[in-house]
């Protein structure tokens, strides 16, 4: 139980700081820490990530940061891909899932390092979807709707297939393709994770997954506590340092998973 509490605190803190990374780190942590398979770890990880996201999204709503229409459109677009991902996860070999997971981690890490090395640019000029400065909300048109649906579909597939919340896709894509602030992107991502994670957990249970109640309960409580702590810390830490640490952590986890997969 101590390991569950410590792992949950770490996962929740990363989610609170970045709006992403909870599921990315939770699944490998359970695979290594508990000796579980990817299939065993996924539903427990997703349950904890979803619970943490609910707590973070509630705070985002209270501060007016959640772009709920965008999150709801992304969540609607994610329904079928999430179910598809769960179906695929039950039929892929363990080593294949590990290598796929490691490849995605490496890709996200590379993208984060590239963002850090690029000079700042005008977000308004590059944005495919923009925020109305007067209302703080997205300007809705077909391009905005298509972008949100595309982001949601990809995030949903990863949620079902790998047991992750999708925030590691949503936050970077919202920041790259829109002029939404980092705090708005994190809060919107957490609301999406709360909705789609609930679907993912239900889908996993419907496909025969089991949740060890005592361990899962402790893991969930610790993740929520870590999330709330992370949300308070994020305003006191340099965003660049947080991104550097997150990118380095993803790189190390990806290498470790590759080593384990190739050794099985």
KAMO-V356643 format. One record per helix or strand of 2 or more residues. SS is the DSSP state (~ for helix, > for strand). FROM is the first residue (numbers start at 1). LEN is the number of residues. If there is no record, write none. Layout:
ss->(SS;SS)
from->(FROM;FROM)
len->(LEN;LEN)
This chain:
ss->(~;~;~;~;~;~;~;~;~;~;~)
from->(2;22;38;68;94;123;142;167;182;213;239)
len->(17;13;25;22;24;4;21;11;25;24;25)
